[in-house]
């Protein structure tokens, strides 16, 4: 029996927008660190933005119950009603806000939430203001819908955050809105609440949109966290079960949107995602039990204690930490005085001290050669060992 041999041809032409999506360079360092570790080197990885805590036993038990009960079919695109109600109730208890469950849309992680937000709000050629540095995927979400991410350089003088003055000085006739994160990756810093309100007021006066990424809001350390939703119901706010609730791989997040836009977001979610994981949604209900919330708060306190150790320890070792982070689990380091750029220092740190951190190039272009991100979302003993290795390398 004869077989027809497939003919090799040129691959299909890619859409031009793919050229605007840069590779995630941190993953290359992660691969190097993992290869070193696999070959027997004692690598300490302070490079990934993932808590070392995992999902609570109560959450896993809820998942098992849901699976055995057959709760595995499609859910509404906006999510199951009990979970939307639980999130709304948490906004009331934690932040004193009256958020209607109907405004909450459950998504496949905060990434899906931000994709939906950009799909709904960004037209071709629209300019969207973000800070530089910022989480790289946020600007790529804008680019994915043919918008133009306008990166606003920020530094220690504004705690690496947007201000009203910066927003107004960078707003143009083509600017459609802003995408902010507070607390932020990679810097661990927050926008002061009054300043955030001033930014929102300025955007509102220009008939623009404000998207606020609050994925790290639950991991705030120095002042009680306050959601941007306090400033009005015309905002789009995203959050996730990944960080505070320690459920990174479960891919579950949510949006809070204006009531008038719920139908549009539901339509987009139906077509782009159908729904978030039914099992993850059922399991997440256990996150809001009093016993679970007590554990999450204990974990938050543990991360604060790590922050309180590592920042002065890094400074004592000889690294500059220009701004003490107040949230998330990152430290943004300045290596300028070492006489090498951030990429070279990160490589030497990995090769010679077997400690992996991330140079600033993933997070933007402004001063990327001098800054690095360190994640302290790992156990305290490893953090202490890593700081010792860094100090010994710098002493050499």
Secondary structure, 3 states (H helix, E strand, C coil): CCCCCCCCCCCCCCCHHHHHCCCCCHHHHHHHHHHHHHCCCCCEECCCCCCCCCCCHHHHHHHHHHHHCCCCCCCCCCCCHHHHHHHHHHHHHHHCCCCCHHHEEEECHHHHHHHHHHHHHCCCCCEEEEEECCCHHHHHHHHHCCCEEEEEECCHHHCCCCCHHHHHHHCCCCEEEEEEECCCCCCCCCCCHHHHHHHHHHHHHCCCEEEEECCCCCCECCCCCCCHHHHCCCCEEEEECCCCCCCHHHCCEEEECCHHHHHHHHHHHHHHCCCCCHHHHHHHHHHHCHHHHHHHHHHHHHHHHHHHHHHHHHHHHCCECCCCCCECCEEEEECHHHCCCHHHHHHHHHHHHCEECEEHHHHCCCCCCCEEEEECCCCHHHHHHHHHHHHHHHHC
